[in-house]
Amino acid sequence: MRSRFTAFAIGDADHLLASWHPATRPRSLDLDDGLVWYRLDIESTSGGSPFDTEGEVEFTAHHRGNGGRGELHERSRFERVEGRWFYLDGVVD
């Protein structure tokens, strides 16, 4: 989760796509250059241990841009495939 937030913060679309589950990965990704992502708060986690194949992270990501400050609150699901974690999908609140 933290590596994906960092990728949003620095505009690394390649990392975001590479860490996206193949079943739900978009073909391309256009990031909003007008947003500056500056803080990630992890609200809760479930699963994701070395023995799990699924995990969930609830987080709030804070940003600022031309429209002022904002935040994204999401529950993201991850799945481990061949030892590597991939973002599967998320529910935005």
C-alpha positions in Angstrom: 0.0 0.0 0.0 2.7 2.4 0.9 4.6 1.8 -2.3 1.5 2.5 -4.3 0.9 5.8 -2.4 4.5 6.8 -3.1 4.0 5.9 -6.8 1.0 8.2 -6.9 3.0 10.9 -5.1 5.9 10.8 -7.5 3.7 10.1 -10.6 5.1 6.6 -11.3 2.3 5.1 -13.4 4.5 2.1 -14.4 4.8 1.0 -10.7 1.1 1.4 -10.2 0.3 -0.8 -13.2 2.9 -3.4 -12.3 1.5 -3.7 -8.8 -2.1 -4.0 -10.0 -3.6 -7.5 -10.2 -3.7 -8.8 -13.8 -7.4 -9.5 -13.6 -8.4 -5.9 -12.8 -5.4 -3.9 -14.2 -6.3 -1.2 -16.7 -4.4 -1.0 -20.0 -3.1 2.4 -19.2 -3.3 5.0 -16.4 -3.4 8.7 -16.6 -2.4 10.4 -13.4 -3.6 13.9 -12.5 -0.5 16.1 -12.5 -2.5 18.8 -10.7 -2.7 16.8 -7.5 0.1 16.6 -4.9 -0.3 13.6 -2.6 1.4 14.4 0.7 0.1 12.1 3.5 -1.1 8.6 3.9 -3.0 7.5 7.0 -3.5 3.7 7.4 -6.8 3.3 9.3 -6.9 -0.5 9.5 -5.6 -3.7 8.0 -6.8 -7.3 7.9 -5.0 -10.3 6.5 -1.8 -9.7 4.7 0.4 -11.8 6.9 3.1 -14.1 5.5 0.6 -16.9 5.6 -2.3 -15.1 3.9 -3.1 -14.9 0.3 -5.5 -11.9 0.7 -5.4 -8.7 2.6 -7.3 -5.4 3.0 -6.1 -1.9 3.9 -8.4 0.9 4.8 -6.7 4.3 4.3 -7.1 8.0 3.9 -4.7 9.7 1.4 -4.5 13.4 1.5 -3.8 15.7 -1.5 -3.9 19.3 -2.6 -4.3 20.9 -5.9 -6.0 23.8 -7.7 -9.2 23.0 -6.0 -7.6 23.1 -2.5 -7.1 20.3 -0.1 -8.8 16.9 -0.4 -8.7 13.3 0.7 -9.4 9.9 -0.7 -10.8 7.3 1.7 -10.7 3.7 0.4 -10.8 0.1 1.5 -8.3 -1.7 -0.9 -8.2 -5.4 -1.4 -4.9 -7.1 -2.2 -4.1 -10.6 -3.4 -0.8 -12.5 -3.3 0.1 -14.2 -6.5 3.3 -16.3 -6.6 4.6 -14.6 -3.5 3.9 -11.0 -4.7 1.1 -8.7 -3.5 -1.1 -7.1 -6.1 -3.8 -4.4 -5.7 -7.1 -6.1 -6.6 -9.7 -3.4 -6.2 -11.0 -0.8 -3.8 -14.2 0.7 -2.4 -14.2 4.5 -2.1 -16.2 5.9 0.8 
